[in-house]
């Protein structure tokens, strides 16, 4: 996630506003996507210049391109169960920074996330999962330390989903690449949670306007 932005004409703040406006069009039923224009595809075959990198969950109900009514070439999307950060995801982020130079990074979680639910059950109820699933859950467990084990399950899960988004954000922000981008300026890291019943994306107010590299309590 390093390198100055020399060819992307959309700033981080403009990108964030475009995502919000796209989600509003999606909610109102006036979305433009999918519209396939041959001239656009031909141009994209030569190069891509997405304005945002989205790290989202693999859940089939939360496709970022649809939620944000984004056209071809606008979003660089990374999807993994539980929107967790792994070495492979970190490598993809680094590619986005060094070669695509996207100014905006968004960690997109969603309500009722099955991966987060499984992590909650593993931590608080010792509910075992398949070995490779549990390996994935290890990436989520650290964010659950501040979750009340006695809270109502629905409330517990909602808080865990948001905590998991913040945890992934924190890992990105505190990485060497994240710190470097903060020093360069002009980049943002945003967190968001999608309500899968309505499709509305809620950006986390306490984090979305912070420059890449800032974490809670700073």
VMD Tcl script that draws the C-alpha trace (Angstrom):
set ca {
  {0.00 0.00 0.00}
  {2.62 2.51 -1.00}
  {3.16 4.92 -3.86}
  {1.93 8.40 -4.68}
  {-1.30 8.85 -6.60}
  {-0.31 10.23 -9.99}
  {-3.14 9.18 -12.29}
  {-6.29 8.71 -10.20}
  {-8.38 11.87 -10.49}
  {-10.72 10.94 -7.63}
  {-9.59 11.95 -4.14}
  {-10.28 9.82 -1.08}
  {-13.04 12.16 0.10}
  {-14.64 12.32 -3.34}
  {-14.49 8.54 -3.53}
  {-16.25 8.20 -0.18}
  {-19.02 10.55 -1.32}
  {-19.39 8.57 -4.56}
  {-19.86 5.35 -2.58}
  {-22.52 6.98 -0.40}
  {-24.33 8.46 -3.40}
  {-24.22 5.11 -5.19}
  {-25.72 3.35 -2.18}
  {-28.53 5.93 -2.12}
  {-29.28 5.24 -5.81}
  {-29.28 1.52 -5.06}
  {-31.75 2.02 -2.19}
  {-34.03 4.24 -4.29}
  {-34.09 1.78 -7.19}
  {-32.43 4.20 -9.59}
  {-29.12 2.34 -9.90}
  {-27.24 2.49 -13.19}
  {-25.45 -0.85 -12.80}
  {-25.13 -3.08 -14.73}
  {-24.66 -1.08 -17.89}
  {-22.09 -2.58 -20.23}
  {-20.64 -0.08 -22.68}
  {-18.23 -1.54 -25.19}
  {-16.12 1.61 -25.34}
  {-15.64 1.56 -21.57}
  {-14.65 -2.09 -21.57}
  {-12.20 -1.51 -24.42}
  {-10.55 1.32 -22.51}
  {-10.38 -0.75 -19.31}
  {-8.64 -3.54 -21.17}
  {-5.65 -1.21 -21.44}
  {-5.51 -0.14 -17.79}
  {-7.61 0.20 -14.64}
  {-7.76 3.15 -12.26}
  {-10.26 2.29 -9.48}
  {-10.93 5.03 -6.95}
  {-11.58 2.68 -4.03}
  {-10.36 -0.64 -2.71}
  {-13.11 -2.54 -0.89}
  {-12.35 -5.35 1.55}
  {-15.68 -7.10 1.99}
  {-17.21 -10.38 3.09}
  {-17.74 -13.19 0.59}
  {-21.44 -13.35 1.51}
  {-23.46 -13.45 -1.72}
  {-25.90 -10.84 -0.40}
  {-23.41 -7.98 -0.17}
  {-21.72 -7.45 -3.59}
  {-19.97 -4.05 -3.34}
  {-20.41 -3.19 -7.03}
  {-24.20 -3.44 -6.65}
  {-24.42 -1.85 -3.20}
  {-22.49 1.20 -4.38}
  {-23.89 1.24 -7.93}
  {-20.35 1.29 -9.27}
  {-19.40 0.89 -12.90}
  {-16.72 -1.33 -14.39}
  {-13.24 -0.27 -13.33}
  {-14.33 1.88 -10.36}
  {-13.82 -0.54 -7.48}
  {-10.98 -2.92 -6.69}
  {-12.81 -5.56 -4.64}
  {-11.27 -8.09 -2.25}
  {-13.73 -10.54 -0.70}
  {-13.11 -13.03 2.05}
  {-15.39 -14.54 4.71}
  {-15.57 -12.17 7.67}
  {-13.68 -9.38 5.80}
  {-10.55 -10.42 7.70}
  {-6.94 -9.52 7.01}
  {-4.62 -12.38 6.04}
  {-1.18 -12.37 4.38}
  {-2.85 -12.91 1.02}
  {-5.27 -10.03 1.60}
  {-2.42 -7.82 2.79}
  {-0.52 -8.64 -0.38}
  {-3.52 -7.70 -2.49}
  {-3.81 -4.42 -0.60}
  {-0.16 -3.72 -1.25}
  {-0.76 -4.32 -4.96}
  {-3.67 -1.86 -4.86}
  {-1.40 0.72 -3.29}
  {1.72 0.26 -5.37}
  {0.19 -0.35 -8.79}
  {-3.40 0.96 -8.70}
  {-2.84 3.75 -6.17}
  {-6.41 3.87 -4.95}
  {-6.84 6.80 -2.52}
  {-9.70 5.21 -0.57}
  {-9.82 1.93 1.35}
  {-13.07 0.60 2.80}
  {-13.55 -2.35 5.14}
  {-17.14 -3.46 4.55}
  {-18.82 -5.75 7.05}
  {-22.48 -6.72 7.19}
  {-25.15 -7.43 9.77}
  {-25.64 -11.09 10.63}
  {-22.20 -12.09 9.32}
  {-21.89 -15.88 9.59}
  {-18.14 -15.80 10.10}
  {-18.42 -13.33 12.97}
  {-21.30 -15.35 14.43}
  {-19.13 -18.48 14.33}
  {-16.30 -16.62 16.07}
  {-18.69 -15.44 18.78}
  {-19.96 -18.98 19.31}
  {-16.42 -20.31 19.44}
  {-15.26 -17.74 21.99}
  {-18.27 -17.60 24.30}
  {-19.87 -21.01 23.86}
  {-16.91 -23.13 22.76}
  {-18.81 -24.21 19.65}
  {-16.23 -26.02 17.53}
  {-16.05 -25.70 13.75}
  {-14.17 -27.43 10.96}
  {-10.39 -27.05 11.24}
  {-9.93 -24.65 8.36}
  {-12.97 -22.62 9.40}
  {-11.49 -22.29 12.88}
  {-8.25 -21.11 11.30}
  {-10.21 -18.30 9.66}
  {-11.98 -17.50 12.93}
  {-8.65 -16.93 14.64}
  {-8.44 -13.71 12.63}
  {-11.71 -12.50 14.20}
  {-11.32 -13.61 17.82}
  {-9.04 -10.72 18.93}
  {-11.80 -8.16 18.27}
  {-14.20 -9.95 20.63}
  {-12.32 -9.20 23.84}
  {-14.47 -6.13 24.50}
  {-17.79 -7.84 23.74}
  {-20.07 -8.53 26.70}
  {-20.43 -12.34 26.92}
  {-23.78 -11.91 28.69}
  {-25.33 -9.56 26.13}
  {-28.43 -10.57 24.18}
  {-27.27 -12.66 21.20}
  {-28.60 -10.22 18.59}
  {-26.94 -7.26 20.30}
  {-23.79 -9.29 20.85}
  {-23.52 -10.14 17.16}
  {-24.19 -6.56 16.02}
  {-21.44 -5.25 18.27}
  {-19.09 -8.01 17.16}
  {-19.67 -7.22 13.48}
  {-18.70 -3.58 14.01}
  {-15.77 -4.53 16.25}
  {-14.52 -6.87 13.53}
  {-14.60 -4.08 10.93}
  {-12.64 -1.84 13.28}
  {-10.16 -4.62 14.01}
  {-9.39 -5.12 10.32}
  {-9.07 -1.35 9.93}
  {-6.67 -1.17 12.83}
  {-4.46 -3.89 11.40}
  {-4.31 -2.09 8.06}
  {-3.65 1.28 9.66}
  {-0.83 -0.02 11.85}
  {0.92 -1.93 9.08}
  {4.16 -0.47 7.66}
  {2.35 0.28 4.39}
  {-0.54 1.97 6.22}
  {1.82 4.17 8.22}
  {3.67 5.11 5.05}
  {0.48 6.15 3.30}
  {-0.44 8.32 6.29}
  {2.85 10.14 5.90}
  {2.17 10.65 2.18}
  {-1.27 12.13 2.83}
  {-4.34 12.11 0.60}
  {-5.53 8.65 1.60}
  {-8.44 7.48 3.71}
  {-9.43 4.28 5.48}
  {-13.16 3.91 6.11}
  {-15.24 1.32 7.91}
  {-18.82 0.43 7.02}
  {-21.54 -2.08 7.85}
  {-24.26 -3.17 5.44}
  {-27.78 -4.01 6.60}
  {-28.57 -7.06 4.48}
  {-32.34 -6.60 4.93}
  {-32.35 -3.18 3.28}
  {-28.99 -2.91 1.50}
  {-28.21 0.33 3.30}
  {-24.52 0.85 4.03}
  {-23.76 2.63 7.30}
  {-20.34 4.24 7.47}
  {-18.79 4.28 10.92}
  {-18.82 7.95 11.86}
  {-16.03 7.74 14.41}
  {-13.60 6.33 11.86}
  {-14.64 7.16 8.31}
  {-13.10 10.64 8.20}
  {-9.78 9.70 9.75}
  {-6.64 9.58 7.72}
  {-5.13 6.16 7.13}
  {-3.07 5.23 10.17}
  {-5.29 6.64 12.95}
  {-6.91 4.25 15.41}
  {-9.29 4.56 18.35}
  {-7.94 6.51 21.27}
  {-5.40 8.51 19.28}
}
mol new
graphics top color blue
foreach p $ca { graphics top sphere $p radius 0.5 }
foreach p [lrange $ca 0 end-1] q [lrange $ca 1 end] { graphics top cylinder $p $q radius 0.2 }
display resetview
